[in-house]
């Protein structure tokens, strides 16, 4: 079967075979290690203005491939502690997350009719919807440890250097929960679902448990797809056959707790189904964009509005109406996270 990509429609599950285009992604290759600075207050204490310290080779690799894994960027104890706060936060928002999946996979009308968790589950069952994950948007607005990690110098300095920008804003955080038996996540790029007219955005992906590689549901990337200008320029169909485009598709990477992967906003990526006999997979994604990016102007006749789908509408609904279309996207819900004004300089040194 061909490798396909959801270009217009919200990403659903895909049953594509990608074996011919896959390359291994081992922790000893295609990833780098560094020592996370120790702080008395965990990630909150680390949220200072950091001097970017990625090597030229790392930055060039990200530029070529559109993704990179930085091993040991965070510490395992702080990630485990963060996971506890996340568990508490998402336990209160199950209905919200299920309504989102009903809206995306079934219809907005059905989503509005859901009053309970069981209502939402029943709607998904009636539609025979294959749920690839549940997602919980912008917990940083309600949970101070998540607000702290989104501003953490180790993440923001790396993101700024990878994008080659001087100032960085937070777009969203999103917790993805994949239960055993959940379907695969289809191929997609994050900027398809964001309301920005920009090329300067990326996502940091932080798993809350070790990822086991091929037998697990880690991310897979189509290396170099973020540079494939011809793909979105010529193709307006809801799906596109990517089998002949020559991408190297990584196998699901092995990751330890504390490792962080970054992928460009236009990089195509997916995640396999979560095996039935496996652990629940929870991961935090944090998306940053360059300060100065503009809100997409849907009234502009040159904009191909059909190419933007609104899977993440719940994420930006709280601020998008306050920003004039076509204007620079600045809002209190899009905080500046790099550099942080008045913070002492701190260098994140690579592991020796």
RAHUTA-V260129 format. One record per backbone hydrogen bond with DSSP energy under -0.5 kcal/mol. NH is the residue of the N-H (numbers start at 0). CO is the residue of the C=O. If there is no record, write none. Layout:
{{NH CO} {NH CO}}
This chain:
{{3 1} {4 239} {5 186} {6 4} {6 237} {7 237} {16 0} {20 17} {21 18} {22 248} {28 25} {31 68} {33 70} {34 348} {35 33} {35 71} {41 38} {43 40} {45 41} {46 42} {46 43} {47 45} {48 343} {49 47} {50 345} {51 49} {58 54} {59 55} {60 56} {61 57} {62 58} {63 59} {64 60} {65 61} {67 261} {68 29} {69 259} {70 31} {70 68} {72 69} {73 257} {78 74} {79 75} {80 76} {81 77} {82 78} {83 79} {84 80} {85 81} {86 82} {87 83} {88 84} {89 85} {90 86} {91 87} {91 88} {92 89} {96 92} {97 93} {98 94} {99 95} {100 96} {101 97} {102 98} {103 99} {104 100} {105 101} {106 101} {110 106} {111 107} {112 108} {113 109} {113 110} {114 112} {119 115} {120 116} {121 117} {122 118} {123 119} {124 120} {125 121} {126 122} {127 124} {128 123} {130 128} {131 129} {133 176} {135 174} {136 134} {137 172} {140 137} {141 138} {142 138} {145 142} {146 142} {147 143} {148 144} {149 145} {150 146} {150 147} {151 148} {152 45} {154 151} {155 151} {156 152} {157 153} {158 154} {159 155} {160 156} {161 157} {162 158} {163 159} {164 159} {167 337} {168 288} {169 334} {170 168} {170 286} {171 286} {173 284} {174 135} {175 173} {175 282} {176 133} {176 174} {177 175} {177 280} {178 176} {180 273} {181 178} {182 130} {184 270} {185 11} {187 268} {190 264} {191 188} {192 189} {193 190} {196 293} {197 195} {200 198} {201 287} {202 262} {203 285} {204 260} {205 283} {206 204} {207 281} {210 254} {212 252} {214 211} {215 212} {219 269} {221 267} {222 220} {222 247} {223 64} {224 221} {226 223} {227 224} {228 226} {230 227} {231 227} {232 228} {233 229} {234 230} {235 233} {239 4} {241 2} {241 239} {242 2} {244 241} {247 222} {248 20} {248 246} {249 220} {249 247} {250 22} {252 218} {253 24} {254 210} {257 258} {258 255} {259 69} {260 204} {261 67} {262 202} {263 65} {264 200} {266 263} {268 187} {269 219} {270 184} {271 217} {273 181} {274 272} {277 274} {277 275} {280 177} {281 279} {282 175} {283 205} {284 173} {284 282} {285 203} {286 171} {287 201} {287 285} {288 168} {289 199} {290 166} {292 289} {293 196} {294 326} {295 194} {297 295} {299 296} {302 299} {304 302} {306 303} {307 304} {308 191} {308 306} {312 309} {314 311} {315 311} {316 312} {318 315} {319 315} {321 318} {322 318} {322 319} {325 294} {326 323} {328 292} {329 327} {330 333} {333 330} {336 167} {337 167} {340 338} {342 339} {345 48} {347 50} {348 346}}
